Amino acid sequence: MPPPENRSEFEHNIGLVYEDGLSKAKLENKEPLQNFQWAVGNQLRKVNFLPNGRLNLLSINESLRLYGNTMHWMKFLPPLEIPEEYTNKKKAESNE
């Protein structure tokens, strides 16, 4: 997982974490949101901004930084392919 090359990429990754939290808040199933709050919710609340509107990098801890870098890195992974025999097995079980 390559680290961000500059400050704007780093701030973009933190923005991805914020967007991920918002998307999980819109779901009817609240378990993903609870997991998100457990993992980085408190750290995200502690992020401060500088007077010029940029993120205060000193307010971002290691877990939030890693979560953001992982969110960015996941965009480059190939799509997940589920084997056909697994999907057929699940369809057969649901028909019973």
N, C-alpha and C positions, 0 to 999 in steps of 0.2 A: 504494500500500500504506500504509494509515494506521498510524502508530505506536501502541503501547499507551498508553492514557490514564492508567493508574496503575500502581503497583508490583505489585499482584496480577495484573493482566493480563500484565505483563512476566514475572513468575515463572511464570504459566500457559504462556506461549510457550516458555520454557526447558524446562518439563515436557513439552511436546509434542515437543521435540527428543529428550529422554530416551526417551519412549515410542516414537518413530520408530526409535531405535537398538535398543531391545528387540525391536520387531517385525521388524526386519531380521536380528537375531541368530537368530530362530526359523526363518528361511527355509532351505531346503535349498541354494539357490543362494547362495553366499557373496560373490558380486561386489557386490551392493548394500551389504552390511556393510563390505566393504573400501573402497568409495567413501565411505561414511558416516564411517569411521574416518579416511580421508584428509582429508575436508572439515572435520569438527568433533570427531572423537574425542579428540584431544589437548586441545582447549580444554574439552571437557566434563569431562575428568578434573581439570582445574585449578580447577573451580568450587568455591568454599568456602562454608560456611554460617556464619552468625552464631550466637552462643550461644542466641538465642531461636528458632533453627530456620529463619530466613529466609535467602534467598540473599544472599551478599555481592556487591553489584552491581559492586564494583571488580574482582572476579575474572572477570567476564564480558567477553570481548573482542568486537570488532565483527563478526567472522564468525559467531560463535555467536548473537549478537543478531539479525543479519540472517536466519540460518537459521530461528530461532524465529519471527520475525515473518512470514516467508514461509510456514511451516507453518500458522500461524493464518490468514493471508490466503487460502490455498488452499481453505479450507473454504467460502469465499464464491463461488468460481468455479463456473460452470455445469458439469454433467457433460460429459465429453468424448464427442462423437458421431463415430463412425467412419463414413465414407460407405459405403453399401451396396455400391457397385461395388468398393471395396477389399476388403471382407470376402469377396465372391463370388470375386474374383480369387485370393485366398489359398486359399479352399476348392478352387478348380479346380486350383491348383498342387499342393496336397497330395494330391489324388486321382490325379494322374498317376504 
